[in-house]
């Protein structure tokens, strides 16, 4: 209760919904979330999950757009366009859950093997999304980062990405990380090259290379490693995605095709994550 005797913001938003509303640790975690995302209300969204069990960083492989369209008799690009709607819904729900970072596999380095008309449509969709969403994302204080070899993208897509990043550069809220022309092996190669160049210049010695230095040279430098990796479409592959960063992530595969993956599905994935015990190679505290 506040000094005036009225319920606090956390109690008011979740009163009668969750048994964690009076838990001091839950209140502390929610207050931390709201410093970054004021609309965060995980107790209302997931009343059965302690806020401390919400993943800080969620990575998603958004698979199934093409299949979704083909099942309905439409061209594959129709699925990609509808998949963009799911992106908006999931980004909004992630903020409500208090997730600090969301990384979306938007276009892989291997996707250049697809038919030219589909690639052209995806590049057009990239421009449409970046320009259409940037003001809304800035209003929500979402900081956007784009990872991948963006210099290889068509000029229009590259410039749209630059506008999006520039518009949200000063935002201090949750991070939306878009992996575009991204491949994890490319990322590791680029990191090794960067470190090698520093060694050649005499700035560091080979003996100084450690996990921290590698982290600092990855595209994702500064972001926490993903706690949860979601893949839609039912496939059981990582597909050259965040190979270094996913070392200890929990994996969740949904049979839903990406355009059908909505806020409810994200809550289901987070609930499944919260039910798991993360040992990081060790044992449970009560193990004998």
Phi and psi in degrees as a GROMACS rama.xvg file:
@    title "Ramachandran Plot"
@    xaxis  label "Phi"
@    yaxis  label "Psi"
@TYPE xy
-78.8746  166.345  UNK-2
-57.1178  -27.8838  UNK-3
-78.8009  -4.89989  UNK-4
89.5542  9.01097  UNK-5
-100.793  154.245  UNK-6
-60.6815  144.463  UNK-7
-68.9249  169.534  UNK-8
-58.213  -43.223  UNK-9
-66.107  -43.7776  UNK-10
-66.9126  -38.1733  UNK-11
-66.0475  -44.3252  UNK-12
-71.3329  -24.6951  UNK-13
-121.978  6.91405  UNK-14
-59.3763  130.636  UNK-15
78.3362  1.26006  UNK-16
-105.511  -42.6093  UNK-17
-127.999  145.207  UNK-18
-77.1167  -3.36397  UNK-19
-96.1601  0.503222  UNK-20
-60.4331  -28.0699  UNK-21
-103.488  6.81759  UNK-22
-76.812  118.471  UNK-23
-56.2323  -39.3326  UNK-24
-67.5965  -38.8963  UNK-25
-62.8694  -42.6228  UNK-26
-63.0444  -41.072  UNK-27
-61.7605  -44.7112  UNK-28
-64.893  -42.8081  UNK-29
-65.7437  -38.8418  UNK-30
-61.944  -38.2364  UNK-31
-64.7908  -43.4439  UNK-32
-60.1794  -42.22  UNK-33
-74.5719  -18.9134  UNK-34
-65.989  -28.1911  UNK-35
-95.072  -42.1126  UNK-36
-132.959  94.9261  UNK-37
-55.8233  -29.9893  UNK-38
-83.7237  1.61523  UNK-39
-59.1424  128.857  UNK-40
-148.175  66.0931  UNK-41
-63.1733  -28.3538  UNK-42
-68.9838  -33.4441  UNK-43
-73.9404  -36.7638  UNK-44
-76.2966  -40.6552  UNK-45
-134.762  77.0081  UNK-46
-63.3469  -19.7039  UNK-47
-94.2255  4.90627  UNK-48
-118.06  125.136  UNK-49
-65.147  133.681  UNK-50
-54.2332  -27.1169  UNK-51
-66.622  -18.5443  UNK-52
-91.8344  0.0314737  UNK-53
-74.0479  130.372  UNK-54
-65.7725  141.502  UNK-55
-73.8405  -38.7425  UNK-56
-131.836  125.777  UNK-57
-118.457  129.166  UNK-58
-110.172  141.403  UNK-59
-132.604  132.473  UNK-60
-96.0405  109.932  UNK-61
-88.3784  83.3157  UNK-62
-104.128  147.057  UNK-63
111.47  3.49314  UNK-64
-58.8391  -47.7545  UNK-65
-63.6556  -45.4106  UNK-66
-61.9989  -39.6028  UNK-67
-59.5073  -43.4633  UNK-68
-69.2809  -44.2996  UNK-69
-62.8265  -35.7703  UNK-70
-62.8066  -22.9371  UNK-71
-103.718  6.28063  UNK-72
78.0754  21.3819  UNK-73
-111.774  161.242  UNK-74
-62.435  156.546  UNK-75
-59.3505  -33.5333  UNK-76
-61.5254  -28.0309  UNK-77
-61.327  -37.2883  UNK-78
-67.9042  -39.0959  UNK-79
-63.4082  -40.2392  UNK-80
-64.6876  -40.8308  UNK-81
-71.8505  -29.3654  UNK-82
-62.9207  -31.2935  UNK-83
-64.2576  -30.5364  UNK-84
-66.8066  -39.8818  UNK-85
-63.9099  -35.3042  UNK-86
-57.9812  -46.9344  UNK-87
-60.8026  -44.7387  UNK-88
-64.2579  -42.4637  UNK-89
-70.8438  -39.3353  UNK-90
-61.185  -43.0475  UNK-91
-63.6991  -45.1882  UNK-92
-68.4982  -34.8593  UNK-93
-60.1588  -40.2309  UNK-94
-63.848  -40.6619  UNK-95
-63.2906  -35.5965  UNK-96
-78.3431  -12.3083  UNK-97
86.5939  16.0998  UNK-98
-68.8343  130.935  UNK-99
-81.6051  -33.7802  UNK-100
-141.861  139.346  UNK-101
-131.761  120.099  UNK-102
-113.155  125.242  UNK-103
-116.139  127.466  UNK-104
-79.5542  96.2469  UNK-105
-92.3524  -38.2278  UNK-106
-156.142  117.537  UNK-107
-88.4191  160.71  UNK-108
-61.5682  -24.6244  UNK-109
-82.3737  -14.8132  UNK-110
-67.7534  -12.5863  UNK-111
-64.7607  -14.9623  UNK-112
-76.6906  -8.71714  UNK-113
-75.4218  166.574  UNK-114
-57.2008  146.78  UNK-115
-58.8416  -38.8285  UNK-116
-64.943  -34.2218  UNK-117
-71.2549  -40.4352  UNK-118
-62.2038  -45.0551  UNK-119
-59.8619  -41.1743  UNK-120
-65.1203  -38.8752  UNK-121
-66.3684  -38.8367  UNK-122
-66.6656  -39.6735  UNK-123
-62.7107  -40.3088  UNK-124
-65.8075  -35.9748  UNK-125
-59.5105  -45.8301  UNK-126
-63.6858  -44.9307  UNK-127
-61.5954  -44.2584  UNK-128
-65.8208  -49.5959  UNK-129
-60.159  -45.4014  UNK-130
-76.2873  -33.2009  UNK-131
-77.778  -26.2117  UNK-132
-104.951  -11.944  UNK-133
-63.653  -39.7582  UNK-134
-68.4826  -38.4351  UNK-135
-65.4026  -41.8002  UNK-136
-65.184  -39.976  UNK-137
-64.8637  -40.0812  UNK-138
-61.1662  -33.6025  UNK-139
-86.5952  4.69096  UNK-140
64.258  31.8853  UNK-141
-88.5237  125.026  UNK-142
-90.0459  122.608  UNK-143
-103.394  130.156  UNK-144
-121.306  142.329  UNK-145
-118.291  126.506  UNK-146
-115.211  147.62  UNK-147
129.816  179.271  UNK-148
-86.1923  72.0664  UNK-149
-67.0701  -20.6056  UNK-150
-65.8319  -16.1042  UNK-151
-88.9644  -3.45167  UNK-152
-79.6119  158.667  UNK-153
-57.672  152.47  UNK-154
-54.9933  -44.2359  UNK-155
-62.3162  -42.0189  UNK-156
-68.4697  -42.4971  UNK-157
-62.545  -42.0435  UNK-158
-68.9919  -35.2159  UNK-159
-64.9927  -40.0113  UNK-160
-63.3393  -43.7404  UNK-161
-61.8109  -39.6041  UNK-162
-64.6105  -41.8162  UNK-163
-63.5114  -46.3846  UNK-164
-65.4176  -39.6983  UNK-165
-66.2238  -40.207  UNK-166
-65.8215  -33.774  UNK-167
-103.251  7.81314  UNK-168
-59.9286  -34.498  UNK-169
-92.8444  1.55088  UNK-170
-69.0365  141.326  UNK-171
-115.454  9.36507  UNK-172
-89.3195  -148.919  UNK-173
-64.1857  158.311  UNK-174
-103.235  128.7  UNK-175
-106.259  115.266  UNK-176
-109.303  118.442  UNK-177
-104.205  121.193  UNK-178
-91.9256  106.383  UNK-179
-125.735  127.694  UNK-180
51.9902  46.9144  UNK-181
-106.45  139.428  UNK-182
-145.796  132.292  UNK-183
-65.3266  -36.1314  UNK-184
-65.9733  -38.6486  UNK-185
-60.0448  -42.288  UNK-186
-60.2131  -45.2365  UNK-187
-66.8183  -40.1691  UNK-188
-60.0038  -45.5011  UNK-189
-63.392  -37.3416  UNK-190
-65.2194  -43.5192  UNK-191
-63.4961  -41.288  UNK-192
-60.9606  -44.436  UNK-193
-61.8879  -43.5991  UNK-194
-65.9313  -41.9797  UNK-195
-60.7617  -39.178  UNK-196
-63.6551  -37.5592  UNK-197
-67.7936  -37.3999  UNK-198
-64.3517  -43.3264  UNK-199
-62.2066  -32.8054  UNK-200
-81.7407  -4.17614  UNK-201
79.6773  14.3638  UNK-202
-76.1297  -33.8285  UNK-203
-140.258  164.344  UNK-204
-107.516  158.513  UNK-205
-55.8614  -32.2899  UNK-206
-67.0759  -14.1588  UNK-207
-87.158  -5.4681  UNK-208
-72.4121  122.94  UNK-209
-143.938  -177.453  UNK-210
-60.0159  -39.4846  UNK-211
-61.7774  -43.0201  UNK-212
-65.0049  -40.5029  UNK-213
-63.4351  -44.9884  UNK-214
-53.4934  -43.7398  UNK-215
-66.6375  -18.9761  UNK-216
-105.634  2.87145  UNK-217
-82.4607  160.013  UNK-218
-58.1091  -30.079  UNK-219
-89.3252  13.9035  UNK-220
-49.2246  131.362  UNK-221
96.2166  -16.378  UNK-222
-93.2212  144.945  UNK-223
-67.7823  151.543  UNK-224
-62.2085  147.365  UNK-225
-60.1983  137.747  UNK-226
-86.088  -32.234  UNK-227
-135.954  131.631  UNK-228
-117.609  121.804  UNK-229
-106.257  133.991  UNK-230
-123.376  126.637  UNK-231
-92.0982  168.548  UNK-232
87.6307  -1.81784  UNK-233
82.0977  -4.69531  UNK-234
-77.0376  142.46  UNK-235
-102.99  58.585  UNK-236
-136.212  154.135  UNK-237
-92.2907  -23.4963  UNK-238
56.2542  49.3382  UNK-239
57.2756  41.5003  UNK-240
-118.422  115.815  UNK-241
49.6605  46.5874  UNK-242
-58.9097  -40.7717  UNK-243
-71.0738  -45.7651  UNK-244
-73.133  -24.4666  UNK-245
-88.3793  12.6741  UNK-246
-50.4968  -39.8066  UNK-247
-122.569  18.1493  UNK-248
-73.1963  149.153  UNK-249
-81.967  136.573  UNK-250
-102.862  137.744  UNK-251
-136.704  118.251  UNK-252
-108.289  125.836  UNK-253
-108.208  138.956  UNK-254
-75.5285  -13.4734  UNK-255
-63.9157  137.76  UNK-256
-76.4584  150.611  UNK-257
-53.1455  -42.812  UNK-258
-62.1204  -18.4347  UNK-259
-93.6166  -4.6042  UNK-260
-84.0794  115.537  UNK-261
-125.23  -166.462  UNK-262
-59.144  -41.0813  UNK-263
-62.3865  -40.7656  UNK-264
-66.2329  -38.0994  UNK-265
-63.4397  -41.9584  UNK-266
-61.43  -38.637  UNK-267
-63.3381  -39.6322  UNK-268
-66.9559  -41.4146  UNK-269
-67.6313  -38.2067  UNK-270
-62.5134  -41.3076  UNK-271
-63.7699  -41.9204  UNK-272
-59.3811  -45.3311  UNK-273
-64.302  -22.7697  UNK-274
-83.6626  -8.9472  UNK-275
-91.2015  154.877  UNK-276
-102.233  120.141  UNK-277
-95.4955  115.034  UNK-278
-101.069  -19.122  UNK-279
50.4461  40.5802  UNK-280
88.7961  -7.4772  UNK-281
-100.36  -158.276  UNK-282
-116.189  158.769  UNK-283
-61.426  152.727  UNK-284
-61.4918  -28.1041  UNK-285
-97.1472  8.97165  UNK-286
-73.4135  150.371  UNK-287
